[in-house]
């Protein structure tokens, strides 16, 4: 990570702003940055004294991506054989729950470093991590460790403070040191974490959310309202998993006689300060309720496909006006936990899903679905949409006064030769372009696909050794 500087990104083949609709693509070729913000966009801008010129010829410039749902500790649990062909509930038991007791501070830090490096090299400058490995009497501060690892790489970071006051059946028999927290203990730790790390105002580098792992399982129903009110009194937003699989719908219906989103609304877990990961099985009525309350989604299409969960109605939610963002989810259920592959898959899967519902004429409507989601829709979800969901004001779009978070992608690989519109390259071409520069808060955090101060070979060797230890139990 370099010092805060003054830069002129010059001569780009395309500049993507991250805004919605007609403003998604700028006519500019140049972007001027100073004091951590975008100063101006234009064409043929002349360098000023003291500016470093970043030659963006044959490159596309995009905002830094905003990842709204991750599980960084799972970065050392990719492709665990016991969980490769399982749906969510048995996968949880076979992979993250089985191995979570092995995550001491050193292992957590290594996993976080692997995950953050993977995200950074995919153009991500803001990461929200849903961390839920908390238990009474922990010997280390997991939240502080995660903030520290993100700060070392120069990234914006949001801790989604997870945990549970009760365990699901699949978690039964967990070791004593992984027993659930009390609500008072969880909220007391949340208050301490907020006081230490949570930043308010524009262009924050650190934020905190209250994020019990799954609201219909992780807290008792009578704890949900008090917990939400306590978090809101601290001024932090709310997050959780919801409606990831059909079993959630079945269980909430059996226990509470309502749908998962209705259950959330009944217990004050909807609003502009709330977003849920997945929402794969949100019904049309639930979608309308989410949109009406301004409740957002962290859309995780690759993980949902990998676990056989389904395809979330993200385009429908976007049309209704609900906040839509992209989350890559944990690497244990998404072995390519990076924003580049997530965006490409998000662009394709909704077209395939829409097309799969079409029927031949005259009974059906004939061929359709190829316009279900555009490349610019997906890039908007991954930038401005993500910043909106997380509450990172002043972040997510390339416009004067906004944070100087941007990626400069080289299109010199043969994969991009012949591409008529370079602006769609980061989504449409199916591979990550070379990252010529990545800037976060006006600082260069990656250059020529390398991260200053990070020895990738050493990190690889550490990860391999950790995987061997985890595999041996």
Secondary structure as UniProt FT lines:
FT   STRAND          7..10
FT   STRAND          14..16
FT   HELIX           21..24
FT   STRAND          25..26
FT   STRAND          30..34
FT   TURN            35..36
FT   STRAND          37..42
FT   TURN            49..50
FT   STRAND          52..55
FT   TURN            57..58
FT   STRAND          59..63
FT   STRAND          65..70
FT   HELIX           72..76
FT   TURN            78..79
FT   HELIX           81..83
FT   TURN            84..85
FT   HELIX           88..94
FT   HELIX           96..99
FT   HELIX           100..102
FT   HELIX           105..121
FT   TURN            122..123
FT   STRAND          124..131
FT   TURN            136..137
FT   HELIX           142..153
FT   STRAND          156..161
FT   HELIX           169..171
FT   TURN            172..173
FT   HELIX           176..178
FT   HELIX           183..197
FT   TURN            202..203
FT   STRAND          206..210
FT   HELIX           215..218
FT   HELIX           221..233
FT   TURN            234..235
FT   STRAND          237..242
FT   HELIX           246..256
FT   HELIX           260..266
FT   TURN            267..268
FT   TURN            272..273
FT   STRAND          274..278
FT   TURN            280..281
FT   HELIX           284..293
FT   STRAND          296..299
FT   HELIX           301..306
FT   TURN            307..308
FT   HELIX           314..320
FT   STRAND          324..326
FT   TURN            331..332
FT   HELIX           339..356
FT   TURN            361..363
FT   TURN            370..371
FT   HELIX           375..380
FT   HELIX           381..385
FT   HELIX           386..390
FT   TURN            393..394
FT   TURN            400..401
FT   STRAND          406..410
FT   HELIX           414..416
FT   TURN            417..418
FT   HELIX           422..424
FT   HELIX           425..428
FT   STRAND          434..440
FT   TURN            441..442
FT   STRAND          443..447
FT   TURN            448..449
FT   TURN            452..453
FT   HELIX           456..471
//
